[in-house]
């Protein structure tokens, strides 16, 4: 029960982080947001490593594990995060989130190809639902609620850049889907070492890589130009993403992965309601977007569930359970 609670809090804070970042990049830049979230995330994991007594383990990681963690940090915390933030800026959280959620089936495909894990009919159905849900949200992107009559205090109507935003969200899905496998490979080479210490290594590599990006002319000028209005949103996002990651680690420490993963997919639902409450004027919201998001959530849950668990939960007939559990690949 405690693992379920931790996972639910992790999903909620991750959704709130995305909504806060979306509000910041409405008038700010993605670079400004990352300049806040990457270093703060590293400091947060350093604090966790100290609190959990894992700081001394940093020197114990073998070279292979450090290389995998460094790659994971760059792919997830820099490349994936940039694509995620950029897609949020271009087309809003409501349209971007279902596409980013495709990280789940992508991770499954990578696990089948690299780790030879099984891929069943149930997971194939879930993947199709996720793809369908993401496409439904995009086809409905031009249909938003009627805007209020223009006036001196009326904010401009948000017009999403769907094509560019879709490709950025897909890039985020690929990075987010591939990075857990890199982390898994790292800890296979560092059995018994703590995840907080591993997170420090990943974030250190991400921070160094991000520092190289700042060598680009104009980068520091962009960051120094962060407005006072956007600074609280960026800071809130930085703190919330660290809190979310901490709760995800805590949930995995006390509950099985197959319990935690489906609950984390609820972040997509949380984002819809939080976006409506906080970013109403900067999002696309209609029936099609809601249906697409819920379909994507259902698909991600099916991808994450074991067929045996689903059969027990709903008391499925043996023939149906065998069909859903039939291996299409891996194993």
HELIX and SHEET records of a PDB file:
HELIX    1   1 UNK A    2  UNK A   27  1                                  26    
HELIX    2   2 UNK A   30  UNK A   51  1                                  22    
HELIX    3   3 UNK A   55  UNK A   60  5                                   6    
HELIX    4   4 UNK A   63  UNK A   73  1                                  11    
HELIX    5   5 UNK A   74  UNK A   80  3                                   7    
HELIX    6   6 UNK A   81  UNK A  100  1                                  20    
HELIX    7   7 UNK A  103  UNK A  115  1                                  13    
HELIX    8   8 UNK A  121  UNK A  139  1                                  19    
HELIX    9   9 UNK A  162  UNK A  188  1                                  27    
HELIX   10  10 UNK A  195  UNK A  213  1                                  19    
HELIX   11  11 UNK A  219  UNK A  224  1                                   6    
HELIX   12  12 UNK A  228  UNK A  254  1                                  27    
HELIX   13  13 UNK A  257  UNK A  264  1                                   8    
HELIX   14  14 UNK A  267  UNK A  278  1                                  12    
HELIX   15  15 UNK A  280  UNK A  282  5                                   3    
HELIX   16  16 UNK A  287  UNK A  304  1                                  18    
HELIX   17  17 UNK A  307  UNK A  314  1                                   8    
HELIX   18  18 UNK A  318  UNK A  324  1                                   7    
SHEET    1   A 2 UNK A 119  UNK A 120  0                                        
SHEET    2   A 2 UNK A 327  UNK A 329 -1                                        
END                                                                             
